[in-house]
Amino acid sequence: MAKRTIVPFGPQHPVLPEPIHLDLVLEDEMVVDVLPSVGFIHRGLELLCQKKSFQDMVFVAERICGICSFIHGVGYCQGIEKVMNLDIPKRAQFLRVFWGELSRVHSHLLWLGLAADAIGFESLFMHSWRVREKVLAIFEETTGGRVIFGAAKVGGVRIDISQDKLDQLAIALDEIQKEYEPLAKVFLEDYTVQHRWSEVGYLSKEDAHQLGAVGPTARASGLPQDMRKLRYGAYEDLEVEPIVETAGDCYARCVVRVKEIYQSLDLMRRVIHKIPAGEIETKVTGFPQGEYFSRVEQPRGEVVYYVKGNGTKFLDRFRVRTPTFANIPPLLQMLKGCTLADVPAIVLSIDPCISCTER
Amino acid sequence: MSDILKMFTTVIKSLFKKSTCRQYPFKKPVFFDRTKGHIQIDRERCILCSLCDKRCPTGAINVDRNARTWAINSYKCILCFRCVEVCPVTCLAMQQQYSAPEEIKKSEVVEIPAKAEKAKA
């Protein structure tokens, strides 16, 4: 038996935008065991619910993550709305889906760029982010913010998009798709990308199910798991079929994300086509009393919000289970048996968002 | 070989396109209607109701009725539009230009003139 050595990976590493530490137990070049440790950027956002009113907490929930900020806000609002039995106007629900799907496009393009950078494909990285910049411009135009929008509120949304603007956005989406297509082709067909990721970081369907993988990580292993199938909000009127790959390696996870961008662009076009006129918010009276588990689909997978109200303007408890947290056990499974050089590619393949995980 | 050249066409095309980045000092940024810059107050119209102070989620706004001052700490402000929405006399507005950097983090204090002075003016 080869001599075992422990090599630390992170918290500071070129492929990691955020700090996570892994102790890699190596036998020669082979990883045989992994010990993760998180907790470098814990901010204690969950306890803030006892100091901020339930309506102000939306701003805190949005700040859990800088990439899927809007969906965090929506997930929290959805929990409170269910507790208070509020009926949300259809237009508000459609607008939430629009910004949510646009966030997904932005997040996936960001990941594709970072992943291309991690395999040393610099030009692909820059072109992915060039397309992403157009998505950010739409965010700024419609909500005023590029990262944190402040558009979600308990009872609906705070900003409306006029019909003229929606028609303009449909054209902008077509332009984004046109620019994205050649890049998607590179990710799907290029030899360099396939050579780096194929058969790296394999996760079987059984392991994905047993270890509780979520989002693109689960879908790349053949599990058709997508919270949008729960038909929350406006997904009731918009049919979504999860994109599933069966290979279970890093390349499959990349392919799922590449295809999901097309799916999201298509969903947004359907939203623009179907969006009804009317109010964008309902009046909120009283305080939340009761508890609810709200589940929504983020770019990285399922996220769970637990809210518990006690009849005052402060909540008793607010709890978030983010997708990266659920994807860490499958990540450890993927890492076992790989070589040291593959570790950065595999860690990046679950799209880790550590700020989300530690809140 | 053709597999490796998938990126080639995109790269060649971008060589002849104009720059994607805005050449900043020569070309100023274009703001949208909703761009979040900074909060500005119309001191003539303010009635010191302090609703903005109460509703501000970060406590960035401070209204002192006795001293007749309205103060905002732009380092705490998250530009959420809450104060603009609640102001009953619509004297608060979002300006599109970002606030300028400062050496010391301090609140910007605005003195609100009394009614008699407003009438005189």
Interface residues (C-beta under 8 A of the other chain):
Chain A: K52 D56 F59 F121 S123 L124 H127 R130 E133 E140 E141 T142 T143 G144 G145 I148 G150 R158 I159 P182 L183 K185 V186 E189 D190 Y191 T192
Chain B: D3 I4 K6 M7 T9 T10 V11 S14 T20 F32 R34 T35 K36 P57 T58 I78 L79 C80 F81 E85 M94
